[in-house]
């Protein structure tokens, strides 16, 4: 997918480009056809579209983003925490969070 072709704000496009560079071209899927804020996107795990992350740059300091790590619904009704919310997240921390959430490894630059 051509990130620059997305009808999104430049801040979120830049974040997506940086994530692709750090995590690899096929490490996540950008979910389209969702009416989201121009400065927000929802990503999904490549092989399990029920594991998602909502990223946004609105209301954040320059160079940071907000992220909601969204988990699929649990069959166990006693499990109520299906989302983790973070604000003011820098790129390095976001990459680490997405690696764990999507069960992927960052690209190695050796």
C-alpha positions as CSV (number, residue, x, y, z in Angstrom):
1,X,0.0,0.0,0.0
2,X,1.2,3.5,-0.9
3,X,1.1,5.3,2.4
4,X,1.3,8.7,0.7
5,X,-2.0,7.8,-1.2
6,X,-3.9,7.6,2.1
7,X,-6.3,10.5,2.7
8,X,-4.6,11.2,6.1
9,X,-2.7,14.0,7.7
10,X,1.0,14.1,6.9
11,X,1.9,13.5,10.6
12,X,0.3,10.1,10.6
13,X,1.7,9.2,7.2
14,X,5.2,10.0,8.4
15,X,4.6,7.8,11.5
16,X,3.5,4.9,9.2
17,X,6.6,5.3,7.1
18,X,8.9,5.2,10.1
19,X,7.1,2.1,11.4
20,X,7.5,0.4,8.1
21,X,11.2,1.2,8.2
22,X,11.6,-0.1,11.7
23,X,9.2,-3.1,11.5
24,X,9.4,-4.1,7.9
25,X,7.1,-3.8,4.9
26,X,4.8,-6.7,5.7
27,X,4.8,-6.5,9.5
28,X,1.3,-5.0,9.8
29,X,-1.8,-4.2,7.8
30,X,-3.4,-0.7,7.6
31,X,-7.1,-1.2,7.9
32,X,-8.9,1.0,5.4
33,X,-12.5,1.9,4.9
34,X,-12.9,3.1,8.4
35,X,-14.1,6.6,9.1
36,X,-11.3,7.7,11.4
37,X,-9.9,11.1,12.3
38,X,-7.5,12.4,9.6
39,X,-4.6,12.0,12.1
40,X,-5.5,8.4,13.1
41,X,-5.2,4.9,11.6
42,X,-5.9,1.4,12.8
43,X,-3.3,-1.2,12.2
44,X,-3.8,-5.0,12.4
45,X,-1.6,-8.0,12.9
46,X,-0.8,-9.4,9.4
47,X,-2.1,-12.9,10.2
48,X,-4.8,-12.1,12.7
49,X,-6.9,-9.0,11.8
50,X,-8.6,-9.2,15.2
51,X,-5.4,-7.9,17.0
52,X,-5.3,-4.2,16.2
53,X,-3.7,-1.0,17.3
54,X,-5.3,2.5,16.9
55,X,-2.6,5.1,16.4
56,X,-3.2,8.9,16.5
57,X,-1.2,12.1,16.5
58,X,-4.0,14.5,17.3
59,X,-3.8,16.0,20.8
60,X,-0.2,14.8,21.1
61,X,3.1,16.7,21.4
62,X,5.2,16.8,18.2
63,X,7.2,13.6,17.7
64,X,4.8,11.5,19.8
65,X,1.5,9.6,19.3
66,X,-1.2,8.0,21.3
67,X,-1.9,4.3,20.9
68,X,-4.7,1.9,21.9
69,X,-3.5,-1.7,21.8
70,X,-6.8,-3.6,21.1
71,X,-7.2,-7.3,21.8
72,X,-9.8,-9.6,20.4
73,X,-12.9,-10.3,22.6
74,X,-12.3,-13.0,25.1
75,X,-14.6,-16.0,25.6
76,X,-14.0,-15.7,29.4
77,X,-16.5,-13.2,30.6
78,X,-14.4,-12.4,33.6
79,X,-11.7,-10.9,31.4
80,X,-12.6,-7.2,31.0
81,X,-9.3,-5.6,29.9
82,X,-9.4,-5.7,26.1
83,X,-7.5,-2.5,25.4
84,X,-4.4,-0.7,26.7
85,X,-4.2,3.0,26.2
86,X,-1.0,5.1,26.1
87,X,-0.4,8.8,25.4
88,X,2.8,10.7,24.4
89,X,4.5,7.6,23.1
90,X,7.8,8.1,21.2
91,X,8.9,6.1,18.2
92,X,11.2,3.7,20.0
93,X,8.6,2.9,22.6
94,X,5.9,2.5,20.0
95,X,8.1,0.1,18.0
96,X,8.7,-2.0,21.1
97,X,5.0,-2.0,22.0
98,X,3.9,-3.1,18.5
99,X,6.6,-5.8,18.4
100,X,5.0,-7.4,21.5
101,X,1.4,-6.7,20.5
102,X,1.8,-8.1,17.0
103,X,4.4,-10.7,17.9
104,X,6.9,-9.5,15.4
105,X,10.6,-8.6,15.5
106,X,12.0,-5.2,14.4
107,X,14.1,-5.0,11.2
108,X,17.8,-5.5,12.0
109,X,20.3,-3.0,10.5
110,X,23.5,-4.9,10.7
